[in-house]
Amino acid sequence: MSHQSALISENIEAYLQEHENKDLLRFITCGSVDDGKSTLIGRLLHDSKMIYEDQLAAITQASKTSGTTGDAVDLALLVDGLQSEREQGITIDVAYRFFSTDKRKFIIADTPGHEQYTRNMATGASTASLAVILIDARYGVQTQTRRHSFIADLLGIQHLVIAVNKMDLVDFSHDRFDEIVADYRAFAENLNARDIRFVPMSALEGDNVVNPSERTPWYEGPALLELLETVEIAHDSNLRDLRLPVQYVNRPNLDFRGYCGTLAAGILRPGQAVKALPSGKRSTVERIVTYDGDLEAAYPGQAITVTLHDEIDISRGDWLVAANAEVPLSNAFTADIVWMHDTALEPGKLYDFKLATRDLSGEIRAIDYQIDVNTLERHPTDSLALNAIAHCEVELTAEIPLDDYRKSPGTGSFIVVDRLTNVTVGAGMIRGATQASDGKREQVDWQAFEVELNALIRKHFPHWEAKDVRDLLKR
């Protein structure tokens, strides 16, 4: 199962070409504290021969001072690199690792288990296609198991692998494994994930991680690595609804005008009828240009430049969609927001929003309810603290096209930025367009009040400055 190819010594260029064309799977590991997430990744890299000799020597030395496995090498130290992580034996920040096998390339995000690091876990899950959720075989489904499953589901992850770890501590009991599977399946009825697998393992000793274990003869499924190599993710992308957010208008000379961006959803081909949003103007695709030459078709995730047959006004932030697509246009929508800053969310405060390639201002008009990430209960609240998740009503200063996050994550997600510090304070997933509040009427009424007040001041206090009268009224 280790990554070994004869092409490395025979034809390095052919090997690199083969490696470049491999499928890429991004996945996260999550679960309760001390369930063995970092150990699992270390074991996965070690047994698949993906640890360099100097790395192994470094963690062998570190195991003598910071390890938790006695005289054995503590493989968790491979991803727990922060001093505070090694001192406490926990994961705090998201750690990314890359490795590959003969069948697929992988990017792993090791995410923290503590509730106070929910934002870190959400960040790691935002680009993942699969989540490996660890469960300690001794304790079964815990509150943190449900919390991480909910967050993974909230972020639209369709593939869940439930790794029942530390089976060596329950003597590889088949009955215990079946009990945990039944408990999790009962909870998972409330999730939208369509693909849930269960694997009994011991990350510490390597059972069913890279190679099948002889100590689980009752388990007929694949080891974790084989499952990761074969899980089908090609159909996870939305290939039906064309979405190309324009990032840059390329105009090098009078003979070329191209619209650059990363295709978020759908398949784009030359000759296809498209329209620009929010203007609604229509045209036909002339060329799909890349550095390596023109394409006959473009797929989600590809960075492309599109030329059209007609000269129409398209700017950064506009979308190109299919000519017959019905995309709602609104300046108001509902969204699930993960708050990521110590300063609490304030409904009514003006923030900057970044949606796809569009930047504009707006406010979180109201918080409908906050979701308790431990019990999944909903309760009312007036503000949102760090790591909290809530269903909110958002209103922007301009009308834009809107997508449901589950339909198109690339165009259905956004971040919230503080206008003064330029710090990202929240991340959100759009759930649907709504009616905007009558903010214009409130503004006109306030302006009318200002005019009336100034007229009264001039009539009754002709020798006074307007600001002096206001100061007097305030007192």
C-alpha positions as MATLAB code, in Angstrom:
seq = 'MSHQSALISENIEAYLQEHENKDLLRFITCGSVDDGKSTLIGRLLHDSKMIYEDQLAAITQASKTSGTTGDAVDLALLVDGLQSEREQGITIDVAYRFFSTDKRKFIIADTPGHEQYTRNMATGASTASLAVILIDARYGVQTQTRRHSFIADLLGIQHLVIAVNKMDLVDFSHDRFDEIVADYRAFAENLNARDIRFVPMSALEGDNVVNPSERTPWYEGPALLELLETVEIAHDSNLRDLRLPVQYVNRPNLDFRGYCGTLAAGILRPGQAVKALPSGKRSTVERIVTYDGDLEAAYPGQAITVTLHDEIDISRGDWLVAANAEVPLSNAFTADIVWMHDTALEPGKLYDFKLATRDLSGEIRAIDYQIDVNTLERHPTDSLALNAIAHCEVELTAEIPLDDYRKSPGTGSFIVVDRLTNVTVGAGMIRGATQASDGKREQVDWQAFEVELNALIRKHFPHWEAKDVRDLLKR';
ca = [
       0.000    0.000    0.000;
       2.981    2.350    0.259;
       3.679    4.879   -2.474;
       6.376    3.219   -4.582;
       6.735    3.686   -8.330;
       9.398    2.273  -10.654;
       9.031    5.379  -12.814;
      10.879    7.463  -10.191;
      14.185    5.819  -11.151;
      13.342    4.943  -14.775;
      11.632    8.079  -16.121;
      11.205   10.947  -13.694;
       9.323   13.132  -16.219;
       6.765   10.379  -16.828;
       6.389    9.932  -13.082;
       5.800   13.667  -12.538;
       3.254   13.711  -15.367;
       1.445   10.723  -13.839;
       1.551   12.359  -10.402;
       0.172   15.649  -11.748;
      -2.867   13.927  -13.243;
      -3.833   12.072  -10.056;
      -7.116   12.838   -8.360;
      -6.891   15.030   -5.214;
      -8.880   14.337   -2.044;
      -9.022   16.921    0.731;
     -10.176   15.528    4.063;
     -10.185   16.450    7.739;
      -9.806   14.482   10.932;
     -11.950   15.518   13.887;
     -13.489   14.149   17.049;
     -13.326   14.457   20.825;
     -10.176   15.427   22.695;
      -7.699   12.520   23.064;
      -9.498   10.350   20.515;
      -6.230    9.998   18.592;
      -6.602   12.326   15.594;
      -2.935   13.346   15.393;
      -1.778    9.794   16.090;
      -3.965    8.540   13.240;
      -2.407   10.971   10.759;
       1.076   10.115   11.976;
       0.342    6.404   11.592;
      -1.159    6.974    8.146;
       1.953    8.808    6.953;
       4.360    6.399    8.666;
       2.855    3.158    7.390;
       2.425    4.525    3.851;
       6.160    5.431    3.841;
       5.465    9.153    3.604;
       7.723   10.325    6.458;
      11.245   11.433    5.572;
      14.150   10.122    7.631;
      14.955   13.533    9.137;
      11.312   13.990   10.155;
      11.261   10.576   11.816;
      14.524   11.346   13.608;
      13.138   14.682   14.835;
       9.942   13.234   16.308;
      11.899   10.306   17.770;
      14.018   12.808   19.676;
      10.966   14.902   20.611;
       9.178   11.783   21.901;
      11.714   11.551   24.720;
      10.624   14.920   26.136;
       7.079   15.483   24.868;
       5.837   12.027   23.945;
       2.957   10.191   25.573;
       3.697    6.661   24.342;
       6.523    5.627   26.641;
       9.622    4.375   24.812;
       7.788    4.166   21.460;
       7.835    6.992   18.892;
       4.875    9.339   19.420;
       3.602    9.790   15.855;
       1.162   12.500   16.991;
       4.119   14.902   17.247;
       4.328   14.881   13.448;
       1.329   17.224   13.261;
       1.221   18.648   16.797;
       4.091   21.064   16.230;
       3.187   23.977   18.511;
       4.892   24.007   21.903;
       1.562   24.413   23.702;
       0.144   21.458   21.743;
       3.023   19.224   22.812;
       2.875   20.398   26.410;
      -0.883   19.765   26.718;
      -1.093   16.810   24.339;
      -3.914   18.415   22.357;
      -4.467   19.924   18.914;
      -5.051   23.699   18.902;
      -4.461   24.961   15.372;
      -5.286   23.285   12.057;
      -2.276   21.327   10.741;
      -2.125   20.465    7.040;
      -0.164   17.549    5.593;
       0.228   16.362    2.007;
       0.905   12.803    0.859;
       0.146   10.596   -2.107;
      -0.228    6.976   -3.127;
      -0.253    5.305   -6.522;
      -3.971    6.044   -6.838;
      -4.584    9.503   -5.375;
      -3.117   12.652   -3.819;
      -4.286   13.789   -0.368;
      -4.327   16.948    1.715;
      -5.128   16.246    5.378;
      -6.325   18.880    7.819;
      -5.917   17.840   11.451;
      -8.531   19.929   13.287;
      -8.840   20.568   17.061;
     -11.444   18.856   19.205;
     -12.063   21.506   21.888;
     -15.254   23.556   21.650;
     -13.262   26.778   22.051;
     -11.539   26.039   18.720;
     -14.765   25.525   16.727;
     -13.727   28.259   14.267;
     -10.482   26.370   13.531;
     -12.417   23.188   12.848;
     -14.838   25.053   10.560;
     -11.906   26.587    8.671;
     -10.362   23.181    8.026;
     -13.702   21.683    6.960;
     -14.560   24.489    4.531;
     -12.465   23.004    1.697;
     -12.783   19.293    2.560;
     -14.719   16.637    0.654;
     -14.541   14.006    3.407;
     -14.373   13.980    7.200;
     -12.785   11.255    9.313;
     -14.565   11.468   12.681;
     -12.801    9.547   15.435;
     -14.651    7.876   18.294;
     -12.922    6.363   21.318;
     -14.175    2.775   21.488;
     -14.258    2.984   25.299;
     -16.615    5.974   25.451;
     -18.654    5.738   22.253;
     -20.552    8.671   20.738;
     -19.816   11.812   22.759;
     -21.069   15.402   22.727;
     -18.039   16.491   20.705;
     -18.708   13.699   18.201;
     -22.146   15.141   17.544;
     -20.761   18.697   17.398;
     -18.133   17.879   14.794;
     -20.604   15.838   12.758;
     -23.004   18.787   12.780;
     -20.316   21.276   11.683;
     -19.129   18.941    8.913;
     -22.729   18.580    7.773;
     -23.295   22.345    8.027;
     -20.362   22.885    5.658;
     -21.791   20.429    3.151;
     -19.371   17.487    3.543;
     -21.062   14.500    1.919;
     -18.668   11.702    2.942;
     -18.157   10.755    6.591;
     -15.817    7.999    7.792;
     -16.497    7.077   11.410;
     -13.197    5.712   12.713;
     -13.852    3.738   15.899;
     -10.373    4.108   17.393;
      -8.579    2.434   20.316;
     -10.209   -0.912   19.613;
      -7.152   -2.506   21.248;
      -8.395   -1.144   24.594;
     -11.697   -3.047   24.273;
     -10.066   -6.270   23.029;
     -11.323   -5.620   19.475;
     -14.859   -6.419   20.576;
     -17.265   -6.895   17.672;
     -20.247   -6.233   19.944;
     -18.796   -2.930   21.141;
     -18.186   -1.831   17.548;
     -21.759   -2.714   16.531;
     -23.118   -0.812   19.532;
     -21.243    2.367   18.533;
     -22.358    2.007   14.912;
     -26.001    1.745   16.002;
     -25.710    4.791   18.279;
     -24.149    6.931   15.562;
     -26.624    5.852   12.879;
     -29.480    6.910   15.171;
     -27.895   10.365   15.517;
     -27.024   10.587   11.807;
     -30.695   10.457   10.788;
     -30.688   14.249   11.282;
     -27.693   14.760    8.956;
     -27.684   15.365    5.205;
     -24.528   13.333    4.503;
     -25.316   10.630    1.970;
     -22.227    8.440    2.471;
     -21.297    7.218    5.980;
     -18.736    4.423    6.525;
     -17.471    2.779    9.743;
     -13.967    1.403   10.339;
     -12.695   -0.282   13.554;
      -9.032    0.569   14.146;
      -6.139    1.185   16.473;
      -4.175    4.219   15.302;
      -1.499    3.600   17.934;
      -0.765    0.058   16.741;
      -1.742    0.470   13.072;
      -4.742   -1.878   12.867;
      -6.933   -1.130    9.793;
      -5.194    2.197    9.140;
      -3.040    1.378    6.116;
      -3.144   -2.409    6.217;
      -6.026   -4.733    7.206;
      -5.812   -6.096   10.752;
      -5.767   -9.769   11.631;
      -7.291   -8.861   15.000;
     -10.634   -7.892   13.423;
     -11.563  -11.008   11.399;
     -15.233  -10.035   11.785;
     -14.680   -6.773    9.854;
     -14.996   -7.317    6.100;
     -14.579   -3.711    4.962;
     -11.438   -1.967    3.695;
      -8.731   -0.348    5.804;
      -8.883    3.427    6.099;
      -6.311    4.196    3.387;
      -8.010    1.938    0.845;
     -11.307    3.619    1.630;
      -9.726    7.055    1.110;
      -8.244    5.918   -2.195;
     -11.523    4.612   -3.572;
     -14.226    6.975   -2.259;
     -16.041    8.538   -5.208;
     -15.917   12.352   -5.116;
     -16.141   13.174   -8.836;
     -19.905   13.631   -8.629;
     -19.799   15.905   -5.576;
     -19.215   18.988   -7.727;
     -22.266   20.719   -9.178;
     -21.950   20.106  -12.924;
     -25.456   21.326  -13.770;
     -25.611   24.999  -12.756;
     -23.015   27.137  -14.530;
     -21.348   29.649  -12.211;
     -18.296   31.742  -13.176;
     -17.662   34.678  -10.814;
     -15.547   37.213  -12.703;
     -12.359   38.051  -10.841;
     -10.559   40.192  -13.390;
     -11.248   41.719  -16.819;
      -8.191   41.066  -19.006;
      -7.770   43.812  -21.611;
      -4.141   43.693  -22.873;
      -4.955   45.332  -26.236;
      -7.823   46.475  -28.450;
      -8.277   43.010  -29.951;
      -8.808   41.019  -26.744;
     -11.251   41.276  -23.846;
     -11.341   38.289  -21.531;
     -13.149   37.600  -18.273;
     -10.962   35.713  -15.799;
     -12.100   33.598  -12.870;
     -12.285   30.144  -11.333;
     -15.259   28.093  -12.488;
     -17.321   27.478   -9.339;
     -19.924   25.104  -10.809;
     -21.163   23.679  -14.079;
     -19.441   22.850  -17.367;
     -18.551   25.638  -19.802;
     -18.017   25.111  -23.542;
     -17.395   27.399  -26.538;
     -20.636   28.312  -28.277;
     -22.640   28.118  -25.051;
     -25.228   30.843  -24.455;
     -24.583   32.751  -21.233;
     -25.778   35.853  -19.445;
     -24.109   38.230  -17.030;
     -25.560   38.906  -13.601;
     -26.836   41.180  -12.192;
     -27.262   43.048  -15.538;
     -28.916   40.104  -17.336;
     -27.186   40.891  -20.670;
     -26.682   37.864  -22.915;
     -23.979   36.613  -25.246;
     -22.242   33.443  -26.434;
     -18.901   31.991  -25.352;
     -16.296   32.433  -28.065;
     -13.166   30.937  -26.482;
     -11.996   29.406  -23.194;
      -8.402   30.563  -22.829;
      -5.706   29.157  -20.514;
      -1.926   29.449  -20.341;
      -1.613   26.003  -21.942;
      -4.012   26.797  -24.778;
      -7.730   26.951  -25.481;
     -10.071   24.399  -23.915;
     -12.971   22.526  -25.459;
     -14.629   22.376  -22.025;
     -13.955   23.769  -18.542;
     -14.895   22.097  -15.266;
     -15.313   23.277  -11.639;
     -12.062   24.354  -10.024;
     -10.337   25.376  -13.258;
      -8.942   28.919  -13.588;
      -9.932   30.176  -17.034;
     -10.365   33.279  -19.194;
     -13.555   33.496  -21.237;
     -14.100   35.627  -24.337;
     -17.588   36.424  -25.650;
     -18.943   37.157  -29.125;
     -20.524   40.413  -27.938;
     -19.072   43.477  -26.231;
     -21.088   43.688  -23.026;
     -20.338   45.481  -19.776;
     -19.009   42.942  -17.260;
     -16.974   43.903  -14.198;
     -15.241   42.184  -11.301;
     -17.875   40.612   -9.042;
     -20.362   39.858  -11.849;
     -21.329   36.260  -12.633;
     -21.538   34.409  -15.925;
     -24.343   31.830  -15.831;
     -26.344   29.820  -18.370;
     -28.647   31.995  -20.469;
     -31.759   30.164  -19.227;
     -30.692   30.001  -15.556;
     -33.057   31.422  -12.959;
     -30.860   32.900  -10.243;
     -32.534   35.040   -7.552;
     -31.319   38.638   -7.279;
     -31.664   40.249   -3.885;
     -29.835   42.335   -1.310;
     -31.185   40.235    1.592;
     -30.782   36.578    2.516;
     -30.680   34.126    5.409;
     -27.426   32.393    6.326;
     -25.747   30.214    8.923;
     -22.830   32.209   10.335;
     -19.826   30.956   12.309;
     -18.457   33.832   14.402;
     -14.660   33.870   14.470;
     -13.640   36.861   16.605;
     -13.472   37.818   20.272;
     -15.589   40.919   19.613;
     -19.199   39.739   19.520;
     -21.411   40.117   16.478;
     -23.658   43.167   16.738;
     -26.918   43.112   14.752;
     -27.322   46.377   12.857;
     -23.594   47.155   12.760;
     -22.104   47.853    9.328;
     -19.658   45.181    8.117;
     -17.893   44.431    4.843;
     -18.935   41.225    3.067;
     -16.974   39.242    0.510;
     -19.119   36.918   -1.617;
     -17.219   35.037   -4.355;
     -15.366   37.919   -6.093;
     -17.719   40.679   -4.944;
     -16.984   43.078   -2.059;
     -19.747   45.225   -0.580;
     -21.094   46.538    2.694;
     -24.075   45.397    4.697;
     -25.370   44.417    8.085;
     -26.533   41.348    9.934;
     -30.073   42.572   10.436;
     -31.165   40.010   12.995;
     -30.161   36.739   14.645;
     -33.072   34.321   14.251;
     -31.607   31.769   16.645;
     -28.281   30.443   17.899;
     -27.474   26.764   17.501;
     -26.033   24.983   20.515;
     -23.241   23.006   18.842;
     -23.278   20.425   21.627;
     -27.000   19.631   21.854;
     -28.082   21.056   18.441;
     -30.866   22.944   20.251;
     -31.937   26.391   19.052;
     -32.368   29.346   21.361;
     -32.787   33.130   20.910;
     -29.903   35.553   21.379;
     -29.082   39.225   20.818;
     -25.389   38.792   20.006;
     -22.954   36.136   18.855;
     -19.735   35.332   20.732;
     -16.527   33.710   19.500;
     -17.052   30.168   18.066;
     -20.860   30.500   18.155;
     -23.039   29.481   15.202;
     -26.370   31.128   14.394;
     -29.015   31.418   11.715;
     -29.109   35.099   10.721;
     -30.769   37.582    8.398;
     -28.298   39.581    6.289;
     -28.974   42.732    4.291;
     -26.492   44.267    1.836;
     -26.262   47.694    0.244;
     -26.652   46.369   -3.315;
     -28.610   43.667   -5.097;
     -26.577   40.612   -6.094;
     -27.195   37.065   -7.413;
     -27.549   34.496   -4.627;
     -26.962   30.731   -4.423;
     -27.810   28.236   -1.714;
     -24.541   26.974   -0.197;
     -25.496   23.321   -0.553;
     -26.148   23.890   -4.250;
     -22.925   25.760   -5.003;
     -20.440   26.258   -2.132;
     -18.201   28.489   -4.232;
     -20.905   31.090   -4.804;
     -23.046   30.373   -1.726;
     -20.438   31.239    0.911;
     -19.087   34.517    2.232;
     -16.886   36.060    4.886;
     -17.624   38.990    7.189;
     -14.886   41.618    7.616;
     -14.639   44.325   10.267;
     -14.568   47.698    8.492;
     -12.118   49.324   10.922;
      -9.538   46.575   11.469;
      -9.978   44.691    8.158;
     -10.008   41.444   10.181;
     -12.182   38.511    9.117;
     -14.694   38.129   11.947;
     -17.172   35.603   10.536;
     -17.884   33.065    7.815;
     -21.301   32.224    6.452;
     -23.284   29.814    4.288;
     -26.236   31.271    2.370;
     -29.528   29.400    2.783;
     -31.929   31.503    0.677;
     -32.939   34.949   -0.549;
     -35.432   37.013    1.478;
     -37.291   40.310    1.262;
     -35.237   43.333    2.245;
     -36.423   45.563    5.048;
     -37.671   49.015    4.103;
     -34.352   50.642    4.927;
     -34.799   53.384    2.310;
     -38.000   54.612    3.907;
     -36.302   54.791    7.290;
     -33.470   56.829    5.766;
     -35.837   59.242    3.967;
     -37.849   59.768    7.146;
     -34.665   60.582    9.056;
     -33.593   63.056    6.358;
     -37.038   64.690    6.471;
     -36.679   65.032   10.241;
     -33.282   66.673    9.766;
     -34.745   69.226    7.316;
     -37.639   70.026    9.656;
     -35.307   70.467   12.614;
     -33.026   72.832   10.690;
     -36.040   74.901    9.556;
     -37.316   75.209   13.143;
     -33.891   76.299   14.355;
     -33.642   79.000   11.702;
     -37.182   80.275   12.503;
     -37.057   80.408   16.285;
     -33.307   80.817   16.892;
     -32.096   82.922   13.963;
     -28.901   84.036   15.736;
     -27.973   80.557   16.962;
     -25.839   77.994   15.213;
     -27.675   74.736   14.519;
     -25.008   72.706   16.317;
     -25.422   74.834   19.464;
     -29.170   74.096   19.561;
     -28.452   70.385   19.143;
     -25.987   70.484   22.018;
     -28.601   72.208   24.171;
     -31.216   69.584   23.290;
     -28.831   66.792   24.217;
     -28.361   68.285   27.681;
];
